[in-house]
Amino acid sequence: MRFEIRVDDLRGPEIAALLQEHLDDMAKWSPPESIHALDLERLRKPEITFWTVWEQGELVGCGALRQLDATHAEIKSMRTSNHHRRKGVAAFVLQHMLDEATRRGYRRVSLETGSPAAFEPARQLYARFGFVFCGPFGDYLDDAFSVFMTRTL
């Protein structure tokens, strides 16, 4: 296998740096009130499972699955390191999370991503995996900088 995936406790310096890269990129494209990415502390919740993706000992990406209720989960913190784009990292972690969601018995998985053009590759990836556009879910509100997508399992 090219990539190794593992549940992560969010304590290593590598993941702190990758999540900061994620937050910095979000700030380039969205105003502060429209940034829904979670920081380290908010990711350390019992309803969230966080995975890191490694290639030859180097952190290349991450993703999280948050249980919204017994049948619905949300994808959070999907990120590929800027230095490892276009290698299949995002597709790898997304497939892993969908497989895990199915194993857990969720019937639906949803996500929020950005609406600016910079997020188009992410929207295309999600569409390839069967996600369709939907309205806000959970605690989200309609926001011009957000796009909501969902997929049944």
C-alpha positions in Angstrom: 0.0 0.0 0.0 1.3 3.4 -0.9 -0.3 5.3 2.0 -0.6 4.4 5.6 -3.6 5.7 7.5 -4.0 5.8 11.3 -6.2 7.2 14.0 -4.4 10.2 15.4 -4.5 11.7 18.9 -3.8 15.2 17.4 -0.8 15.7 19.7 2.1 15.6 17.2 3.8 18.7 15.8 3.3 17.5 12.2 -0.5 17.5 12.6 -0.5 20.9 14.3 1.5 22.3 11.3 -0.9 20.7 8.7 -4.0 22.0 10.5 -2.5 25.4 10.7 -1.8 25.3 6.9 -5.4 24.3 6.5 -6.7 27.2 8.6 -4.3 29.7 6.8 -5.7 28.5 3.4 -9.3 28.9 4.6 -8.5 32.5 5.7 -7.3 33.3 2.2 -10.7 32.5 0.7 -13.4 33.1 3.3 -14.1 35.7 5.9 -13.6 34.6 9.6 -17.3 34.1 10.2 -17.5 31.7 7.3 -14.6 29.5 8.3 -15.9 26.2 9.7 -12.6 24.4 9.9 -11.9 23.1 13.4 -8.8 23.7 15.4 -6.9 21.0 17.4 -9.0 21.4 20.6 -12.3 21.3 18.8 -11.2 18.2 16.9 -10.5 16.4 20.3 -14.2 15.5 20.9 -15.5 12.0 21.6 -17.8 12.2 18.6 -14.9 12.9 16.2 -12.5 10.3 14.8 -9.4 11.9 13.2 -7.1 10.1 10.8 -3.7 11.1 9.4 -2.3 9.8 6.2 1.4 9.0 5.9 3.7 8.3 3.0 7.2 6.9 3.8 7.1 8.5 7.3 5.9 11.9 6.1 2.4 13.3 7.0 0.6 13.9 3.7 -3.0 14.4 4.7 -5.8 14.0 7.1 -9.5 13.8 7.6 -12.1 13.4 10.3 -15.6 11.9 10.7 -17.9 13.5 13.2 -21.0 11.7 14.3 -24.0 14.0 14.1 -26.5 11.3 15.2 -26.9 7.5 15.0 -27.4 7.6 11.2 -25.6 10.7 10.0 -22.0 11.7 10.0 -20.0 14.7 8.8 -16.7 14.8 7.1 -14.4 17.4 8.7 -10.8 18.6 8.2 -10.1 17.0 4.9 -6.7 18.2 4.0 -3.8 17.3 1.7 -0.4 18.9 2.4 0.4 21.6 -0.1 3.5 19.5 -1.0 1.6 16.4 -1.8 -1.3 17.5 -4.0 -2.4 15.5 -7.0 -1.1 12.2 -5.6 -4.4 10.7 -4.6 -4.2 11.5 -0.9 -7.7 13.1 -0.6 -9.4 10.3 -2.5 -7.6 7.7 -0.3 -8.7 9.3 3.0 -12.2 10.0 1.7 -12.7 6.4 0.7 -11.4 5.3 4.1 -13.9 7.6 5.9 -16.8 6.4 3.7 -15.9 2.8 4.4 -15.8 3.5 8.1 -19.1 5.3 8.0 -20.7 2.3 6.3 -19.1 0.0 8.9 -20.6 2.1 11.7 -24.0 1.9 10.2 -24.5 5.6 9.2 -27.0 6.1 6.4 -25.8 9.5 5.3 -22.6 11.4 5.3 -22.5 15.2 4.7 -19.9 18.0 4.5 -19.4 21.7 4.2 -16.8 23.1 1.9 -16.1 26.5 0.4 -18.0 28.2 -2.5 -15.1 30.3 -3.9 -13.4 29.0 -7.1 -10.4 27.8 -5.0 -12.6 25.0 -3.6 -13.7 23.7 -7.0 -11.2 20.7 -6.9 -12.7 19.7 -3.6 -16.3 19.9 -4.9 -15.3 17.9 -7.9 -13.7 15.2 -5.8 -16.8 14.9 -3.6 -19.1 14.8 -6.7 -16.9 11.9 -8.0 -17.6 10.0 -4.8 -21.4 10.5 -5.1 -22.0 13.6 -3.0 -24.7 15.9 -4.2 -25.5 19.5 -3.2 -27.9 20.0 -0.4 -29.0 22.7 2.1 -27.3 23.4 5.4 -27.4 20.6 8.0 -26.6 20.2 11.7 -25.8 23.6 13.1 -24.9 25.3 9.8 -26.7 28.3 8.5 -27.0 29.4 4.9 -23.7 31.2 4.0 -22.6 32.6 0.6 -19.1 31.2 1.3 -20.3 27.7 2.0 -21.5 24.8 -0.1 -23.2 21.8 1.5 -23.1 18.3 0.1 -24.4 14.9 1.2 -24.4 11.3 0.2 -26.5 8.3 1.2 -24.7 5.1 2.0 
